Amino acid sequence: MKFLEYLRLMKEKITLIKPGQLVHLVIGNESCDLDSMVSSMVLAFHYTCLEKYQNTIVLPMMNKTEQLFPVKVENIYLLDKYNISMDFLIYRDTINLETMQQECKMTVSLIDHHVLPEDLKFLKRSVVEVIDHRPVDTTEEWSDNVHIDIQLVGSCCTLISSHINNHSVSQIALEMLYDVITYDTIGYREDAGKVKPMDLQVAEVLEKKLSIDPVVNRLQRFEDINDAHRNISMLTTEQLLYKDLKIVGKIYVPGLPMLAQRFIQRTDITEALAKFSRDNSAEVIIIMGLEVDDGHVCRDLALYTKMQEEAVTIESMLVTRFEVNKIPDKSTDDIKYYTQNNPKLSRKQLIPLLKSLDVEHV
């Protein structure tokens, strides 16, 4: 079966699922970024082609609702590039996971994360595999029966490429893996602090398989996706908060394709943050801004909360452990603004720090 045909028939396969059916789900993280989307799609297709899964329905699940998926503009760009319709995808609200777990013989691969959010904790007994590239979170313990591959590389697609090595996978799938690795590592620029030796090794293998000229393609492919990522003209302020979102308890951490300084200057920013907080019962919002200009990476942060004790605790951590400086004249009573001294520090480093905080309600 070809990759595009597999994706086109995924929703049809859901209708074939009966009680007792062997089902394997490949689930990416809750932000449903490019890395999670492509990693889950390619790994699910790879498993479908293996004899081990010949009697199993293998499906990748986008860990986002169908309504919110359109905010992932770079995801849509890549899907369009390879003529993949959004309608082909299986979203979090497409299937009833609890019913499927109860009625089917269901197993799960967790991709691009290794800590289940509270509302998906029930999946833990079904997890048989974890593939991730972020620092290990020791608060989530896995049994010896779970195959775990956690390596600190620039892109989870690097690990997926390694997993499917020496197996036949469609050219489009390999092209998508290469695109995402290139994007996640900022075009393999070592000064950006994202690329690791394994990313380069895998990229070189893919370039050889796909007859890609790295001199021409690395920078161009990064810039093409980054341009799509930055094209937020059709998104509202509230939609931007959902675009690339990570959650730690009651702390919500949106990642933006623009600097936080510019974002908090929007005329409706206070109303959007207040509504976002109400709708999600969020007690703290940490906005992480990012701008990449000609390979130069710049990051900054903004902190929004009505809870002063939590604000003091988090601000102290940010200043002492995340290398930021508060800028009072660009801050308000509710929104504090910070420049970031070390652009190599990203959400992957911030999330473990937030989890280590002793903050009430978090």
LINTAVEN-V635888 format. One record per backbone hydrogen bond with DSSP energy under -0.5 kcal/mol. CO is the residue of the C=O (numbers start at 1). NH is the residue of the N-H. If there is no record, write none. Layout:
CO|NH / CO|NH
This chain:
2|6 / 3|7 / 4|8 / 5|9 / 7|10 / 9|13 / 10|14 / 11|15 / 12|16 / 13|16 / 14|17 / 18|21 / 21|23 / 21|105 / 22|57 / 23|107 / 24|59 / 25|27 / 25|109 / 26|61 / 27|111 / 29|32 / 33|37 / 34|38 / 35|39 / 36|40 / 37|41 / 38|42 / 39|43 / 40|44 / 41|45 / 42|46 / 43|47 / 44|48 / 45|49 / 46|49 / 47|50 / 50|53 / 51|54 / 53|56 / 56|58 / 57|24 / 57|59 / 59|26 / 60|62 / 61|28 / 61|63 / 62|64 / 62|92 / 64|92 / 65|69 / 66|70 / 68|71 / 69|72 / 71|73 / 72|76 / 73|77 / 74|78 / 75|79 / 76|80 / 77|81 / 78|82 / 79|84 / 80|83 / 83|85 / 85|88 / 86|89 / 89|91 / 90|62 / 91|94 / 91|95 / 95|97 / 96|100 / 97|101 / 98|102 / 99|103 / 100|104 / 103|20 / 104|106 / 105|23 / 107|25 / 108|128 / 108|129 / 109|27 / 109|111 / 110|131 / 117|120 / 118|121 / 120|123 / 121|124 / 122|125 / 123|126 / 123|127 / 124|127 / 126|108 / 128|147 / 129|110 / 130|149 / 131|112 / 131|113 / 132|151 / 136|138 / 137|140 / 139|141 / 143|146 / 145|147 / 146|148 / 147|130 / 149|132 / 149|151 / 151|153 / 155|158 / 155|159 / 156|160 / 157|161 / 158|162 / 159|163 / 160|164 / 162|165 / 164|167 / 167|169 / 170|174 / 171|175 / 172|176 / 173|177 / 174|178 / 175|179 / 176|180 / 177|181 / 178|182 / 179|183 / 180|184 / 181|185 / 182|187 / 183|186 / 185|189 / 186|189 / 188|190 / 189|192 / 189|194 / 189|195 / 190|193 / 196|199 / 196|200 / 197|201 / 198|202 / 199|203 / 200|204 / 201|205 / 202|206 / 203|207 / 204|208 / 205|209 / 206|210 / 207|211 / 207|212 / 208|211 / 212|214 / 213|216 / 213|217 / 214|218 / 216|220 / 217|221 / 218|222 / 219|223 / 220|224 / 221|225 / 222|226 / 223|227 / 224|228 / 225|229 / 226|230 / 227|231 / 228|231 / 230|232 / 232|235 / 236|240 / 237|241 / 238|241 / 238|242 / 239|242 / 239|243 / 240|244 / 242|245 / 244|255 / 246|253 / 248|251 / 250|252 / 250|283 / 250|284 / 251|248 / 252|254 / 252|286 / 253|246 / 254|288 / 256|290 / 258|290 / 259|262 / 259|263 / 260|264 / 262|265 / 263|266 / 266|269 / 268|272 / 269|273 / 270|274 / 271|275 / 272|276 / 273|277 / 274|278 / 275|279 / 276|280 / 277|281 / 277|282 / 278|281 / 283|306 / 284|252 / 285|287 / 285|304 / 286|288 / 287|289 / 287|302 / 288|256 / 289|300 / 291|293 / 291|298 / 292|294 / 293|296 / 296|293 / 298|291 / 299|340 / 300|289 / 301|338 / 302|287 / 303|336 / 304|285 / 306|308 / 307|311 / 308|312 / 309|313 / 310|314 / 311|315 / 312|316 / 313|317 / 314|318 / 315|319 / 316|320 / 317|321 / 317|322 / 318|322 / 318|324 / 323|341 / 323|342 / 325|339 / 326|328 / 327|330 / 328|331 / 334|305 / 334|336 / 335|332 / 336|303 / 337|327 / 338|301 / 339|325 / 339|341 / 341|343 / 342|345 / 344|346 / 346|349 / 346|350 / 347|351 / 348|352 / 349|353 / 350|354 / 351|355 / 352|356 / 353|357 / 354|357 / 357|359 / 359|362
